[in-house]
Amino acid sequence: MAKNIFGKMRSMDKPYAVYRSPIGKHFILKTYKMEKNEDNFSRWFISCNGDYGDEYKVNILDHCLLIHCTKEWFNTYHKHEEEYLPKDLIISGELMND
């Protein structure tokens, strides 16, 4: 049986990904489903401006800019967008500080 590799809760200093929007940075700390089972109503557990809670996946992907992520996150959610993403996007197993 396949396992959700983003299903384990992470801390703010080691999120799976960080996206930026006009209201602040969105730290992705957990997903509830595997990407292949997600739809527009799927939720991700995030932290933004010190608040924690669920946000719809579609809101993050459609309205935010990816600024940091792990290799696994990039390959799962953004591999098909590689040519359109900023060249200075930081992709690594460990996130770097701004």
Buried (B, 14 or more C-beta within 10 A) or exposed (E): EEEBBBEEEBEEEEBBBBBBEEEBBBBBBBBBBBBEEBEEEBBBBBBBEEEEEEBBBEBBBEEBEBBBBBEBBBEBBBEEEEEEBEEEBBBEEEBEEE
